[in-house]
Amino acid sequence: MRAAQDQIPPPLQTPEPHVVTLLELVEAICDEADDDLEIVATVLHLLRTGRVRLRGNFRGSGADSFG
């Protein structure tokens, strides 16, 4: 039984989301994106996947609030 337990990989750790304002997020994406549709799609993706959490006026707002 010990051998089977040794083969189980450790659980994946989910990194803490970046906590930013909506303005900070959009400005950072604008530096890399080519057009407005890419900016919107990237913001929504980051919010939906939980990689980013908003602070400030939009704190607690999820992607559904914008999409």
C-alpha positions in Angstrom: 0.0 0.0 0.0 2.9 2.4 0.7 4.1 2.1 -2.9 0.8 3.3 -4.3 0.9 6.3 -2.0 4.3 7.2 -3.1 3.1 7.4 -6.7 0.4 10.0 -6.0 1.6 13.4 -7.0 1.1 16.2 -4.5 -2.0 18.4 -5.0 -1.6 21.3 -7.4 -1.5 24.6 -5.6 -3.6 27.4 -7.1 -1.7 30.6 -7.1 -3.3 33.6 -5.4 -5.1 35.8 -7.8 -3.6 39.2 -8.6 -5.8 41.9 -6.9 -6.0 45.0 -9.0 -8.4 47.8 -10.0 -10.2 47.5 -13.3 -8.3 50.5 -14.5 -4.9 48.9 -13.7 -6.0 45.6 -15.4 -7.1 47.3 -18.6 -4.0 49.5 -18.7 -1.7 46.5 -18.3 -3.6 44.6 -21.1 -3.6 47.7 -23.4 0.2 47.6 -23.3 0.2 44.2 -25.0 -3.1 43.9 -26.9 -3.7 44.9 -30.5 -7.3 45.9 -30.4 -10.3 46.5 -28.2 -11.8 43.0 -28.7 -8.6 41.4 -27.5 -8.6 43.7 -24.4 -12.2 42.8 -23.5 -11.7 39.1 -24.1 -8.5 39.0 -22.0 -10.2 40.9 -19.1 -13.1 38.6 -19.1 -10.9 35.5 -19.3 -8.8 36.6 -16.4 -11.8 37.4 -14.3 -13.6 34.1 -15.2 -10.6 31.9 -14.4 -10.0 33.7 -11.1 -6.5 34.7 -12.0 -7.4 38.3 -11.2 -9.7 39.7 -8.5 -10.8 43.3 -8.6 -10.5 45.8 -5.8 -11.8 49.4 -5.6 -15.2 50.4 -7.1 -15.6 47.0 -8.9 -14.6 44.8 -5.9 -16.6 41.7 -5.8 -17.7 42.1 -9.5 -17.3 39.0 -11.6 -17.0 38.6 -15.3 -20.8 38.3 -15.6 -21.0 42.0 -14.6 -19.1 43.0 -17.7 -19.9 40.4 -20.3 
